[in-house]
Amino acid sequence: MNNILLFMLGVTISLTPITHAIGETVTFKAGSKLVFSDHTKASGAGELGVGWKQADFAKPNGETIPMFPTEKLRKNGGVVFSGPDDVQISPSGRFAVFFVDRIGVLSPANNAPQISVESRQYCPVLDTQSGCIKSNLTGQMCGGEWDSKEDLWKVDSQADTPGDTQAMLHGASINAADIWSKYVHAKSSNSKLKLASLIADSQGIQNVMACDPPSADNEDYYIKIKSQLIIEKDHASLDYINTCANVNGEQDFPPLSINGGTVCFVREPVLDPKSGAPVGADSIALYYVASGWSNPVKAEGRGLLYDDTPGKIVDAFSLNVGHGEKIVVIHYMDVRNSLAEQNSSGKFYSVDVFESIGGALRRDERISDWFGSGYSFISDGSRLLYKFPYLSRKDVLLAVDSPFAILMTEDADIYVRLKFRSYLFDLPNIIDKTRKYLIKGDQATVNKASAGWCRVIYSGGVRPLEMWLMCSALDVDSRPKKAN
C-alpha cells in the first residue's frame, strides 16, 4: 500500500491593519482583533507542529470569524498558525501576510510501526479592507518581505519584484461569475465534478463572498451557485450563504440566533419613499434569515431611528415576553447640536421590539411603545429632570418584572398611590409639564406606560384628569385589573 498524504482543505480569513501585537492577540487599527488560542504544546499536539490551533478574527462590533474552520488540527492533520509575531503588514496597511503550516499525516506503509508527519508553509495575502484572500502561495514566495515604503513584495535582490508583487496581490481572481463559468465548462467533460470542490479551491465560500460580495451585478450567479449546492447537499456553504454575509451592506452588530433563524443588523442607505433615491443618510435595518436556507427578508414596520448618522446598537437579544420570543434592540443616536433638546445628553435612546412571524420579522408596535424612546438624560442645568430608564439589557430585564409590564401586551387598570408630590404632564415629555400636580397619598389608576412615563386617571378632584407623570413617583396599590 502506498503512503497517502492526507490534507484538509479550505480557508477563511479576514484582517484589518495591525497597530501592535501583544501575546496571543493582534490588535488592529480600527479596533478589531485577531485572537490566537489553543497552543499545540498546551493541548498535547506538539508532535504535529508548534503554534496555535485556532485563530479568530473579532470585528469592532463583536462579530467573530473563525479562520481555517474546515482545517482545524486533528489527528490526521490540519493547520497550525504561526502566531501574531510573524504577521507582516504592507506599508499602506491595505495588505497583510501571515503564515500557516498545513500539516499532513503519512499513514504507515507495509505495516511500518510509526506514522510520519509532513508539513508545508503557506503565506496567504489578505485584503485588510474586505478580508479577501488575494493569493495563497507557498515555497520561495513565503521567504519575501514588504518593501519599506511601497506595497511591493520583495523575495530577494535578484528577484522580479513587480512580478512577485503581482502574484501575491493579484494572483487569484475570485468571483461568483468565474466560479460558475468554470463549473459549467468543466462539468461538460467531467460529470462527477462538484461545484463545492471548485469553491474549496477558492478557499471556501466565505472567501468567495469576501472577494465578491453579493450585489445586483452578481445576484444571478449566487442564485445558481446556491441551487447547485442544495443539490450537492453542501450544508456548510449553504449555511454561510444564507446568513448575514449574504445581505448587502456593512454588518453593524453581530448576528443574533433565535428560534427558527438568524437576525442580521445591516447598515444601508436611506431611500426616499417616492423616488427610491438615496437621501444622503444611513440607517440600521434588521433582516431575518429563516432556517432552511431561505433568502434574507427585511423586517416589516419602522426601523431603528437615525439622524445624520445611523447611531449605534448598544445590545440586541431575545426575550420571552407575552406569547413568545421577541427580539429586543437597544439603540441610540447622537442628535445634532442644532436639534438636540437643551441640557440633554444629546444621545437619544430607543428600545425596539420585533417578533418572527411567518418567516419574517415584524415590529411589535405595542411593546416597542411601552419601552419607548428618549434622551439618556435631561437636566435643567443643575439637577436631573429625566433619565431614560432602559439603557442596558439589565434595565430591560428588570422592566419585564415591573408591576406595569402587563401593559406591554394587554389593556389593564393598575391602581397606584403617589409616593411624593409630582407634577402632571400633557404628554410624556419634559417640555409638556403643567402646573397641575398630585400629592403624596393620592390614588389613581394607570392604563398606559412608555419610556418610564405613566398615564394616570385621577378622579379625586373637581374634574377627572387623564395626564402623564413619571412612573418612579408611583407605588402600586393593588394587583392590576384587566380592562373589559
N, C-alpha and C positions, 0 to 999 in steps of 0.2 A: 504493500500500500504506500503510495507516495505521500510525502509530507504535504499537509494542507495548511496554508496560512490564512487564518480567519481574521477578517477586518470588519468593523462596523462602520456604516456609512451615515452621512447626514450632518449638516452644520447649521446652527442658528446663532448669529452673533449680532450684537448691537452696542455701539460705543459712542461717546462724545469726548471732546478734547480733555486731556488729563492736565491737572494742575499739580498734583503731587500724589505719591504713593506711600502709604504707611501700612506696614504689616500685611494683613490679608485683604486690605481694601484699597482700591484705586478710586480717588475722588476726582470728578470731572468738573470742568469749568462751570457748567450750568447747574451743578448740584447733584448730578447723577453719580451713581457709584457702581463699581464692578467689584463684587464680593467673592473672594475665593474661599472655599471651605472644604472640609473633609480631606486632610492631608493623607497621602498614601502611607506614610510611616505610622501615623497615629491609628489608621484603620487596619493595619496589618497587610497592606497590599504593596509594600515597598518593593517586593520582588518584581513587580510589573512596571516599575518606574518611580522616580522621586518627583513629587509635585502635588498638585491639587486635583481631586477627583471631580469637583464641581465648581462652576463659576456662574454667578447670577448677576445680570445687569439690572440695576434698580433705577427707574426713572425718577425725576423730581416729584412726580405726583404719586409715587409709591408703587407703581406697577413694576413687576419684575419679569424678566425674560430669561429663562434658563438657556445656557449656551451648550451646544452639542447635546441636546436632550436625548437623541437616539444613539449616542455613542458613549453612554456612561460606562465607566470602567467596571468590568465584571471579570469573572474567572477566565473567560475566553478572549479578553481584550477590551479595547475601548480607547478613550483618550485621556491623557494626563496634561493638565495645564501647567505651564512653567511658572506662572505666578506674576504678580504685578511689577516686579523689578525689571522684567525683560520687555515690557511693553514699550514700543517706540512710536512716537508721535511726530508727524511731519511738521515742518516749521510753521505752516499756516494753521495747523490744528485740524485740518479737514480730514486727514487720513491717519489711521492707526494700524500698526503691525504688531501682532502678538504671536506667541508661539505655542503650539501644541504638539505632543508626540502621539501618533497613532500607534497603539500597541497591538500586536498580534501574537497569538499563542500557537506555536507549532505543535500539532498533535504528534504523539510518538509514532515512529515508523518502525516496522519489523519488531514490535514488542520492546522497543527501547525503554529503559527504566525511567527516563526523565523527559519532561517536555522542555522545549526551549522557547524563549521569548524574543521576538523581533520587534523593532520599533523604527519609525521614520518620522522625522520632524517636518512640520508644515508651518508656513508663515502667512496666514490669511491677512489680506489688506481690507480694512473696513472703511467705508464712507461714514465718518463720525456724525454726519447730519441725518442720514437715513437709516444707518445700520446695515446697508447693503454690503455684502462681501464682494469686493471688486475682483479679487482673484484668490486662489488658494494654492500657491506654488510650493515646491519642495526643492531639495538639492542646493546647488550653488547660490541660487537667488536668496535663500534664507540667511546667507552669510553677509548680506549687504547692510547698509545703514542709510539714513536720510542725510541729504546734504544739509549743511548748517544754515543755509539761507533760503533755499527753494525746495519745493516738493519734488525732489529728484531722488531716485533710489540708486545708490552707488554700490556696486558689488566690489570692485577694485579699480585701481587707477587705469588699468588697461581695458576695462570692460566698456561695453556700449551703453553708457548711462541713459541716453534718450530711449533706446530700445528696451532696456531693462525697466525703466520707469513706465513705458507704455504697457509692458507685460504685467507689471504689478498693479497699475491703476486702472487699466482698461483691458485686461486680458480676457475677461469674460463679459459678454453682453447678455444679460439675463432679463428676459421679459416674457410675459404671457403669450404674446403673439408668436415669438420664435419657438417657444417650447411646444406649443400646439402644432405649429407647422412642421417641426422636426418629427413629432409623433405621427402625424398623418402621413408624412413621406416615408418614414421608416416602417410603419405598420404595413404598408403595401408589400414589403418584401419579408417581413417577419411578423406573422400573425400572432405570435405568442408575446410580442413586446408589450410591456405595460407602461402606461404613462407615468406611473409612480416611480419607475426606475429613472426616467429622464428628469423628473423633478428632484430625485435624490442626487443626480449628477450636478444639479444646480444648487446643492447644499440645502435642499428641503424647501417646502412650500413657504416657510417663514421668510427665507431669504429671497425667494422669487417675489413675494409681496412687498418686501422692503425695497428691493431694487426697482420694482414696477408696481407702485401702489394702485389699487383698484380705482378706476375713473371711468368717465363716459367713453373715453377713447379705447379702453381695453375690456370693457364690461362683457362684450360678446365672447371674448376668448376665455375669460374666467368662468363664464356660464358653461362653456364647452368643457373646460377642464374639470369643473365641479361635477358635471354629468358623468364624465368618464370615470372619475374617482369613486363615484357612487357605485358604478358597475364593478369596479375593481375592489370595492369594499375597503378602501384606504381610509379608515375611520380617523386616524391621527391627523392626516392632512385635512380631511373634511371638517374636523372639529376646529381647526385653526382658521380655515376659510370662513366658517360660519360664526366666528366670534368677532370681537370688536375690531380686529385687524382688517376686516372686510368693509368697514364703514369709512367713507371718505372723511378726512378731517383729522385734526390733532386730538389724540385721546387726552382728556383733561382730568380724568380721575380713573383709578384702577377699576376694571370691570367688576361687577357685583354679581355673584352667582346666587340665584334664587331658585325656588322650586319650579321646575319646568323650563328654565332657560338662564340667560345672562343679560344683564343690563349694561349698556355702554354709555359713556358720557363723552360727547364729542363736541369740540368747538367748531362752529361753522358760521359762514356769513349770514347776516340777517337780510332777508329779501323783502322788497316792497310787495305787499299783498296783491296789488293791482297789476304792476308791470312785471313783477318777478325779478327785477334788477336789484343788485346789492345796494344797501343803503349806507354802506361805509362803516358798519359796526358788526361785531361778532357776538354770538351768544352761545350758551352751552345747551345742547339738545340731548335728550335721552333717546336711546334706541334699544329695542328689545330683540334678542335672538332666541327664539324658542328652541328647545331641544328637538333633535330630529332633522338637523341640517336645513333649517329654514333661512330665508333671507332676512336681514335686519329690517325692523319696522320702527319708524319714528313714533314716539309717544304722542298720543292724542291730547288735546287741550293746551292751555297756556303753558309755555315752557318756563325756564328759570329767568329771573329778572336780569336786565342788563342796562348799562348806561353807555358811556363811550368805551367801556371795557366790559368783557363778559363776566367779570367777577371771579370768585373762587369758591369751589366746593370745599366746605370745611369737613364734612363727613357724609357718607351715604351708607345705609344699612337696611336690612329687612327687619320687620317688626310685626308681630301679630296684634292687630287692632280690629275690633269689631268682628267681622265674619271671615277673616282670613289674613293672609300675608300681605303686608304693604311695604312699599319701598319709600324710605324717608330720606330726603336730601336736605341737608343744612347748607345754606349758600349765603354769601354776602357779596355786595358790590360796593366799590368806592364811588360815592356820588360826587360829581364835580363841585368845586367850591362855590361856583355861581348858583348852584341849585340846592346845595345841602342846607338843611334847616340850621338856623343859628344856634350855636352852643351844642351842636350834636357831634357825635363821633365822626360823622361822615361815612361810616360803614353801615350800609343798610342790609339787614339780615332778613332771611325768609326761610321757612320750613315748608317744603313742598312734598306732598304725599301722592304716590302713584300705586296702581294695582294692575296685575296682569289678568286680562280678560280676553279669552278667545284668541290667544296668540299675539296680543298687542298690549301696550301699556296705556292706561288711561289715568289722567289726573283725577284724584279724588277731591273734588272741589270742597266738600263739606269738611273733611278732616284738615285739608290744607288751610282752609279759612279759620279753623279752630286754632291752629298754631300761628297762623298769620305772619305778619312781617313788621319790621320797624327798625329804627336806628339802634345800634347796640346800647347807646345811652344818649340822653338829652338832659342838659342841666340849665340852670338859669345864670350860669357864670360862677356860681359859688356852691350850689348844692345840687344833688342829683334829683331830677324830676321823674325820669322814666328809664327803665332798663329792659331791653328785650329779654324775655325770660328763657329763651331756648337757643343758647349759643353753642351747645355741645350735645353729644349723644346722651350724656348723663342727665342733662336737663330734660331731654325728650322722654327718657325712660321714667324719670320721676313724674313727669306730667301725665303719663298714661295711668298712673295710680292716683291722680288727684281727684278730689270729690266732684270736679267739674268735667272730668273726662267722658262721662256719659253723653255729654252734649256733642261729642265728636260724631256720634253715629245715630242719635235719636233725639227727638224732642222730649224735654222734661222740664219740670219746675223744681228748682233747688232752693230750699229755704235757708236763708243766711241771716247773720246778725253782724252789724258793724263792730269792728274791733276798736276803731277810733274815728274821729271826725274826718270825713272825706268829701272833697268837692265832687260835684257831678259834671259830666261832660256830655255835650250833644252827640258827639261821635267818639269812637275810640282813638283819640288823638289829642296830644297835649295842647295843641292850638285851639281846641274846641271846648276849653274849660269855661264853665259858667259860674255865676255867683251862688248858685244853689249848692246845698250840701246836706249830708246826713250825719247824724251824730252817733257817738258810741252807744250801742244797745239797740239802735233802730233795726227793725226787722223788715226783710224784703224777700223777693224771690228772684232767682237768676234763671234766664231762659236762653242765653246765648253767651259764648265766650270767644275771644280772639286776641292773640298776641299778648296775653296777660291782662286783658280788659274783660270785665263782666257787664252784661246788660241787665240792669235790675229793674224790677217793677216794685214801686213803693206806694202803698195805699194809705199811709198814716197821716197824710196832710190834707189840705183842703181839696186838692185835686190829685188823682193818681198820676204818678210820674213813671215814665219809661226812659231811662237815661243810662249812661255808662259811668263806671268808675273802675279803679284798679282792683283786680281780684285779691291782691295781697291785703286789702283792707277788710276782707270778709272772713268770718268763720261760718262753717256750715252748721246750720241749726238742727237739721234732721236729715234723714235719708231723702234723696231726690224722689220726686213723684213724677212718673211718666205722664206726659201730656196726652189728653184724649184726642 
